[in-house]
Amino acid sequence: MFQEVAECNARTPEVVQGLVQPEDTERVLNGYAVRTPRRIDPEAQTALAERASAGSGFLVLVGADAFRRAARRLQRTSGCHPWLVSRASS
C-alpha cells in the first residue's frame, strides 16, 4: 500500500487507479477522480485497507492474468462480475 501511495503521490494523476482511494474523490470508470490535487496519506490508506479486510470486505492481490482467468470462470458459473482494481507491472 505504501508503494502504491508513493507512486500516486509522485504522479499526482487526475484519476487514481489501483488500490488507493483518496478521500474526496468521485468514482469514475477505472478509478477515482481527484477533485483537488494533494498528497495522499499512506497511513490512512493502509488503515482503510486493513478495515476492509477485517470487516465484511476482503482484499485479494493477484496478477492480472490470474485475475482475468478467475473472473471469466466466476462470470460463467455465478454471474458475478469481479473488478480488477490494480495491475502489477510485469
PAKE-265886 format. One line per 4 residues: number of its first residue (from 1); their letters; for each residue x, y negated, z of C-alpha. Coordinates in steps of 0.001 Angstrom, whole numbers, plus 524288, in hexadecimal, padded with zeros to 5 digits. Example, Ala and Ser with C-alpha at 12.3 -4.5 7.8 and 13.67 -1.06 7.14 Angstrom:
2
1> AS> 8300C 81194 81E78; 83566 80424 81BE4
This chain:
90
1> MFQE> 80000 80000 80000; 80AFB 7F68E 8036C; 81180 7F8CE 7F63B; 804E3 7F66D 7EECA
5> VAEC> 80263 7E9D2 7F65C; 81061 7E54E 7F3D2; 80EBC 7E7DA 7E53B; 801CA 7E0AF 7E530
9> NART> 80780 7D512 7EC96; 812E4 7D473 7E2FA; 809C0 7D3C0 7D74B; 7FE6A 7CBF0 7DD41
13> PEVV> 7F4D8 7D12F 7D306; 7E74D 7CB9F 7D06F; 7E1E7 7D975 7D157; 7E78E 7E2D9 7DB5F
17> QGLV> 7E7A7 7F113 7D71B; 7EB3F 7FC29 7E006; 7E990 7FFB6 7EE39; 7EA38 7F19D 7F2D0
21> QPED> 7DD53 7EA5D 7F4B2; 7E020 7DC8E 7F966; 7D5E0 7D52A 8012A; 7CD63 7CB52 7F9F6
25> TERV> 7CDB2 7D299 7ED05; 7C32F 7D680 7E381; 7C270 7E465 7DE7F; 7C429 7E4A0 7CFC4
29> LNGY> 7C6C3 7EF45 7C5E2; 7D365 7F62E 7C9DD; 7D696 7EDCE 7D59E; 7D3B8 7E202 7DDFB
33> AVRT> 7D3B7 7D405 7D8F6; 7DB64 7CB1C 7E206; 7D412 7BE57 7E421; 7DF49 7B6ED 7EA49
37> PRRI> 7ED44 7BB6B 7E797; 7F449 7BE72 7F45C; 7FD6A 7C849 7FA8D; 7F71F 7D4E6 7FF09
41> DPEA> 7F9B1 7D9B1 80CD3; 7FF4C 7E78D 80C51; 7FBD1 7EA22 81A94; 7ED85 7E6C9 81819
45> QTAL> 7ED0E 7EF47 80BD6; 7F321 7FABD 81315; 7E942 7F93E 81E1A; 7DE12 7F940 81439
49> AERA> 7E32D 805AF 80DDB; 7E4C2 80C4E 81B12; 7D6E8 808A7 81F3A; 7D171 80DB5 81255
53> SAGS> 7D875 81AB1 813B0; 7D4B3 81C1D 8220E; 7C653 818FC 81FB3; 7BCF3 81ECA 8160B
57> GFLV> 7C5C4 81B2F 80A9B; 7D281 82156 806C6; 7DE8D 81E49 7FEE3; 7E43B 827C4 7F500
61> LVGA> 7F118 82513 7EE3B; 7F389 82CC5 7E1C1; 7F9E3 82A8B 7D4A4; 7F182 82528 7C9A2
65> DAFR> 7F1BC 831BE 7C1AF; 7EDB7 83A05 7CD54; 7E2F5 83046 7D05C; 7DD97 830AA 7C27B
69> RAAR> 7DD27 83F93 7C27C; 7D63E 83FE5 7CFA8; 7CCE7 834F6 7CBA2; 7C8C2 83C38 7BF50
73> RLQR> 7C61E 8487D 7C73F; 7BE4F 840E2 7D17F; 7B63E 83A15 7C713; 7B316 8471C 7C080
77> TSGC> 7AF91 84E53 7CCF7; 7A95A 84409 7D5AA; 7A67D 837F8 7CD93; 7AF9A 83073 7D69B
81> HPWL> 7B73A 82546 7D04B; 7C426 8237E 7D78A; 7CB48 816AF 7D5A2; 7D9DF 8157F 7D32F
85> VSRA> 7DEAD 80AD1 7DC3A; 7ED18 80AB4 7D956; 7F64C 81188 7D038; 8042D 8148E 7D445
89> SS> 80E81 81121 7CA52; 81575 81C85 7C3E7
